[in-house]
Amino acid sequence: MTVKIRLSRAGSKKRPYYHIVVADERAPRDGRYIERIGAYNPMLAKDSGERVKLDKERAEHWLSVGAQATDRVARFLDAEGLVKREARNNPKKGEPGQKAKDRIQEKLDAEEAKKQAEAEAAAAPAEEAPAEEAPAEEAVSEDEQAAE
Protein backbone atom coordinates (compact mmCIF):
# COMPACT_ATOMS: atom_id res chain seq x y z
CA MET A 1 0.00 0.00 0.00
CA THR A 2 1.44 3.35 -1.10
CA VAL A 3 0.38 6.33 0.96
CA LYS A 4 0.07 9.80 -0.57
CA ILE A 5 -0.37 13.23 0.96
CA ARG A 6 -2.71 14.95 -1.47
CA LEU A 7 -5.63 17.32 -1.92
CA SER A 8 -9.26 16.24 -1.63
CA ARG A 9 -11.74 18.66 -3.15
CA ALA A 10 -14.62 20.09 -1.17
CA GLY A 11 -16.64 23.26 -1.55
CA SER A 12 -19.29 24.11 -4.09
CA LYS A 13 -19.24 24.66 -7.81
CA LYS A 14 -16.75 27.39 -8.80
CA ARG A 15 -15.85 27.87 -5.11
CA PRO A 16 -13.13 25.26 -4.52
CA TYR A 17 -11.86 24.31 -1.10
CA TYR A 18 -9.41 21.49 -0.52
CA HIS A 19 -8.59 19.24 2.42
CA ILE A 20 -4.98 18.10 2.70
CA VAL A 21 -5.33 14.39 3.41
CA VAL A 22 -3.23 11.26 3.78
CA ALA A 23 -4.78 8.54 1.66
CA ASP A 24 -4.07 5.27 -0.11
CA GLU A 25 -3.13 6.15 -3.69
CA ARG A 26 -5.82 3.78 -5.01
CA ALA A 27 -8.64 5.62 -3.19
CA PRO A 28 -10.74 8.11 -5.16
CA ARG A 29 -9.76 11.79 -5.02
CA ASP A 30 -12.66 12.81 -2.81
CA GLY A 31 -13.15 9.36 -1.30
CA ARG A 32 -11.85 7.53 1.73
CA TYR A 33 -8.73 8.84 3.44
CA ILE A 34 -6.63 7.85 6.43
CA GLU A 35 -6.22 11.24 8.09
CA ARG A 36 -6.95 14.89 7.38
CA ILE A 37 -3.89 17.02 8.17
CA GLY A 38 -4.81 20.42 6.77
CA ALA A 39 -6.81 22.62 4.42
CA TYR A 40 -6.18 24.81 1.37
CA ASN A 41 -8.45 27.64 0.25
CA PRO A 42 -7.37 28.92 -3.20
CA MET A 43 -10.01 31.66 -3.11
CA LEU A 44 -8.00 33.63 -0.54
CA ALA A 45 -5.13 35.98 -1.41
CA LYS A 46 -1.70 34.38 -1.82
CA ASP A 47 -0.24 36.33 1.09
CA SER A 48 -3.10 35.35 3.43
CA GLY A 49 -2.15 33.17 6.40
CA GLU A 50 -5.50 31.39 6.20
CA ARG A 51 -4.88 30.16 2.63
CA VAL A 52 -2.98 27.04 3.75
CA LYS A 53 -3.51 25.45 7.17
CA LEU A 54 -1.29 22.47 7.89
CA ASP A 55 -0.68 20.29 10.96
CA LYS A 56 3.10 20.30 10.77
CA GLU A 57 3.68 17.47 13.29
CA ARG A 58 1.33 15.06 11.52
CA ALA A 59 2.86 15.93 8.14
CA GLU A 60 6.34 15.20 9.54
CA HIS A 61 5.07 11.89 10.92
CA TRP A 62 3.58 10.75 7.62
CA LEU A 63 6.67 11.81 5.67
CA SER A 64 8.86 9.85 8.10
CA VAL A 65 6.66 6.78 7.60
CA GLY A 66 7.19 7.04 3.83
CA ALA A 67 4.18 8.95 2.51
CA GLN A 68 4.76 10.70 -0.82
CA ALA A 69 3.43 14.21 -1.35
CA THR A 70 1.86 15.29 -4.63
CA ASP A 71 3.39 18.28 -6.40
CA ARG A 72 0.92 20.85 -5.04
CA VAL A 73 1.18 19.55 -1.48
CA ALA A 74 4.98 19.41 -1.84
CA ARG A 75 4.87 23.16 -2.51
CA PHE A 76 3.03 23.70 0.78
CA LEU A 77 5.43 21.42 2.65
CA ASP A 78 8.39 23.24 1.10
CA ALA A 79 6.98 26.55 2.32
CA GLU A 80 6.79 25.02 5.83
CA GLY A 81 10.35 23.72 5.52
CA LEU A 82 9.44 20.02 5.70
CA VAL A 83 10.37 18.93 2.17
CA LYS A 84 12.91 20.27 -0.32
CA ARG A 85 11.12 20.69 -3.65
CA GLU A 86 13.19 21.30 -6.76
CA ALA A 87 11.93 24.04 -9.06
CA ARG A 88 10.84 22.66 -12.41
CA ASN A 89 11.51 24.18 -15.82
CA ASN A 90 9.15 23.80 -18.76
CA PRO A 91 10.65 25.74 -21.69
CA LYS A 92 7.75 24.83 -23.98
CA LYS A 93 5.09 26.25 -21.65
CA GLY A 94 4.82 29.66 -23.33
CA GLU A 95 5.30 28.32 -26.84
CA PRO A 96 2.22 28.42 -29.11
CA GLY A 97 0.67 25.20 -30.39
CA GLN A 98 1.02 23.83 -33.92
CA LYS A 99 -2.25 25.37 -35.18
CA ALA A 100 -1.26 28.81 -33.88
CA LYS A 101 2.15 28.48 -35.56
CA ASP A 102 0.42 27.55 -38.84
CA ARG A 103 -1.89 30.58 -38.61
CA ILE A 104 1.07 32.89 -37.98
CA GLN A 105 2.93 31.41 -40.95
CA GLU A 106 -0.12 31.86 -43.22
CA LYS A 107 -0.44 35.47 -42.09
CA LEU A 108 3.25 36.14 -42.84
CA ASP A 109 2.93 34.49 -46.26
CA ALA A 110 -0.14 36.61 -47.08
CA GLU A 111 1.69 39.82 -46.04
CA GLU A 112 4.70 38.85 -48.16
CA ALA A 113 2.50 38.13 -51.18
CA LYS A 114 0.77 41.49 -50.70
CA LYS A 115 4.13 43.31 -50.58
CA GLN A 116 5.26 41.52 -53.74
CA ALA A 117 2.03 42.47 -55.50
CA GLU A 118 2.48 46.11 -54.45
CA ALA A 119 6.09 46.06 -55.63
CA GLU A 120 5.05 44.62 -58.99
CA ALA A 121 2.27 47.20 -59.31
CA ALA A 122 4.73 50.00 -58.53
CA ALA A 123 7.26 48.58 -60.99
CA ALA A 124 4.69 48.03 -63.77
CA PRO A 125 4.14 51.76 -64.63
CA ALA A 126 7.90 52.30 -64.60
CA GLU A 127 8.26 49.43 -67.06
CA GLU A 128 5.51 50.78 -69.35
CA ALA A 129 7.39 54.03 -70.12
CA PRO A 130 10.55 52.25 -71.32
CA ALA A 131 8.34 49.79 -73.17
CA GLU A 132 6.90 52.68 -75.23
CA GLU A 133 10.39 53.94 -76.01
CA ALA A 134 11.63 50.52 -77.04
CA PRO A 135 9.34 50.23 -80.10
CA ALA A 136 10.45 53.71 -81.15
CA GLU A 137 14.04 52.57 -81.02
CA GLU A 138 13.09 49.46 -82.95
CA ALA A 139 11.39 51.66 -85.51
CA VAL A 140 14.57 53.70 -85.84
CA SER A 141 16.60 50.60 -86.23
CA GLU A 142 14.15 49.40 -88.93
CA ASP A 143 14.52 52.75 -90.70
CA GLU A 144 18.27 52.42 -90.50
CA GLN A 145 18.05 48.93 -91.97
CA ALA A 146 15.85 50.20 -94.81
CA ALA A 147 18.36 52.98 -95.53
CA GLU A 148 21.12 50.48 -95.87
C-alpha positions as CSV (number, residue, x, y, z in Angstrom):
1,M,0.0,0.0,0.0
2,T,1.4,3.3,-1.1
3,V,0.4,6.3,1.0
4,K,0.1,9.8,-0.6
5,I,-0.4,13.2,1.0
6,R,-2.7,14.9,-1.5
7,L,-5.6,17.3,-1.9
8,S,-9.3,16.2,-1.6
9,R,-11.7,18.7,-3.2
10,A,-14.6,20.1,-1.2
11,G,-16.6,23.3,-1.6
12,S,-19.3,24.1,-4.1
13,K,-19.2,24.7,-7.8
14,K,-16.8,27.4,-8.8
15,R,-15.9,27.9,-5.1
16,P,-13.1,25.3,-4.5
17,Y,-11.9,24.3,-1.1
18,Y,-9.4,21.5,-0.5
19,H,-8.6,19.2,2.4
20,I,-5.0,18.1,2.7
21,V,-5.3,14.4,3.4
22,V,-3.2,11.3,3.8
23,A,-4.8,8.5,1.7
24,D,-4.1,5.3,-0.1
25,E,-3.1,6.2,-3.7
26,R,-5.8,3.8,-5.0
27,A,-8.6,5.6,-3.2
28,P,-10.7,8.1,-5.2
29,R,-9.8,11.8,-5.0
30,D,-12.7,12.8,-2.8
31,G,-13.2,9.4,-1.3
32,R,-11.9,7.5,1.7
33,Y,-8.7,8.8,3.4
34,I,-6.6,7.9,6.4
35,E,-6.2,11.2,8.1
36,R,-6.9,14.9,7.4
37,I,-3.9,17.0,8.2
38,G,-4.8,20.4,6.8
39,A,-6.8,22.6,4.4
40,Y,-6.2,24.8,1.4
41,N,-8.5,27.6,0.2
42,P,-7.4,28.9,-3.2
43,M,-10.0,31.7,-3.1
44,L,-8.0,33.6,-0.5
45,A,-5.1,36.0,-1.4
46,K,-1.7,34.4,-1.8
47,D,-0.2,36.3,1.1
48,S,-3.1,35.3,3.4
49,G,-2.1,33.2,6.4
50,E,-5.5,31.4,6.2
51,R,-4.9,30.2,2.6
52,V,-3.0,27.0,3.8
53,K,-3.5,25.5,7.2
54,L,-1.3,22.5,7.9
55,D,-0.7,20.3,11.0
56,K,3.1,20.3,10.8
57,E,3.7,17.5,13.3
58,R,1.3,15.1,11.5
59,A,2.9,15.9,8.1
60,E,6.3,15.2,9.5
61,H,5.1,11.9,10.9
62,W,3.6,10.8,7.6
63,L,6.7,11.8,5.7
64,S,8.9,9.8,8.1
65,V,6.7,6.8,7.6
66,G,7.2,7.0,3.8
67,A,4.2,8.9,2.5
68,Q,4.8,10.7,-0.8
69,A,3.4,14.2,-1.4
70,T,1.9,15.3,-4.6
71,D,3.4,18.3,-6.4
72,R,0.9,20.9,-5.0
73,V,1.2,19.5,-1.5
74,A,5.0,19.4,-1.8
75,R,4.9,23.2,-2.5
76,F,3.0,23.7,0.8
77,L,5.4,21.4,2.7
78,D,8.4,23.2,1.1
79,A,7.0,26.5,2.3
80,E,6.8,25.0,5.8
81,G,10.4,23.7,5.5
82,L,9.4,20.0,5.7
83,V,10.4,18.9,2.2
84,K,12.9,20.3,-0.3
85,R,11.1,20.7,-3.6
86,E,13.2,21.3,-6.8
87,A,11.9,24.0,-9.1
88,R,10.8,22.7,-12.4
89,N,11.5,24.2,-15.8
90,N,9.2,23.8,-18.8
91,P,10.7,25.7,-21.7
92,K,7.7,24.8,-24.0
93,K,5.1,26.3,-21.6
94,G,4.8,29.7,-23.3
95,E,5.3,28.3,-26.8
96,P,2.2,28.4,-29.1
97,G,0.7,25.2,-30.4
98,Q,1.0,23.8,-33.9
99,K,-2.2,25.4,-35.2
100,A,-1.3,28.8,-33.9
101,K,2.1,28.5,-35.6
102,D,0.4,27.5,-38.8
103,R,-1.9,30.6,-38.6
104,I,1.1,32.9,-38.0
105,Q,2.9,31.4,-41.0
106,E,-0.1,31.9,-43.2
107,K,-0.4,35.5,-42.1
108,L,3.2,36.1,-42.8
109,D,2.9,34.5,-46.3
110,A,-0.1,36.6,-47.1
111,E,1.7,39.8,-46.0
112,E,4.7,38.9,-48.2
113,A,2.5,38.1,-51.2
114,K,0.8,41.5,-50.7
115,K,4.1,43.3,-50.6
116,Q,5.3,41.5,-53.7
117,A,2.0,42.5,-55.5
118,E,2.5,46.1,-54.4
119,A,6.1,46.1,-55.6
120,E,5.0,44.6,-59.0
121,A,2.3,47.2,-59.3
122,A,4.7,50.0,-58.5
123,A,7.3,48.6,-61.0
124,A,4.7,48.0,-63.8
125,P,4.1,51.8,-64.6
126,A,7.9,52.3,-64.6
127,E,8.3,49.4,-67.1
128,E,5.5,50.8,-69.4
129,A,7.4,54.0,-70.1
130,P,10.6,52.3,-71.3
131,A,8.3,49.8,-73.2
132,E,6.9,52.7,-75.2
133,E,10.4,53.9,-76.0
134,A,11.6,50.5,-77.0
135,P,9.3,50.2,-80.1
136,A,10.4,53.7,-81.2
137,E,14.0,52.6,-81.0
138,E,13.1,49.5,-82.9
139,A,11.4,51.7,-85.5
140,V,14.6,53.7,-85.8
141,S,16.6,50.6,-86.2
142,E,14.2,49.4,-88.9
143,D,14.5,52.7,-90.7
144,E,18.3,52.4,-90.5
145,Q,18.1,48.9,-92.0
146,A,15.9,50.2,-94.8
147,A,18.4,53.0,-95.5
148,E,21.1,50.5,-95.9
